[in-house]
Amino acid sequence: MTGPMIALIVVGVIVLIAILWVVGIYNGLVRMRNMVREAWSQIDVQLKRRHDLIPNLVETVKGYAGHERGTLEAVIQARSAAVNAKGVEQQAQAEAGLSGALGKLMLLVEQYPNLKANENFMALQEELTATENRIGFARQNYNDNTMQYNTKVQSFPDNIIAGMFNFAEQPFFEIQDAAERQAPQVKF
């Protein structure tokens, strides 16, 4: 083999390695972006479940505390805002509002011992609690996947490939309301 032939082979190998490197980074970014999307879909499933439980809960409370119209309407409005929210930030904000309204509803329930003893209400409350736990786990999974993806998008040299192929950072599912961040106060 001649010198130019060896140089051509070396250049070809270097180009092949560079292409494989870009393909590897690109495929890694695609995989991580899909993991973020799948994690979001898990949150979405649990939020839908939560949204579906709320009308039944409101109807049950209405039978015992129908005169507490303001609280019940606030829950219904917050649910409507949460159902119609688009995107991670808007959804997180709407869900924080819904959680606050549900908290007020549960405080209201404390004033009605007969309602707290109602089997239908107890079953709905238990199912809502289980759903809230699932939402928490799904949110944690989403945020973990988002953190890994965003780190890859921001890290050199992956950020170069991410920029070339329009891989954008994803938002975290965060609590926006300062009141939601505080632990509830229990007083006797």
Secondary structure as UniProt FT lines:
FT   HELIX           3..65
FT   TURN            66..67
FT   HELIX           69..84
FT   HELIX           88..109
FT   TURN            110..111
FT   HELIX           113..117
FT   HELIX           119..154
FT   TURN            156..157
FT   HELIX           158..164
FT   TURN            165..166
FT   HELIX           178..181
//
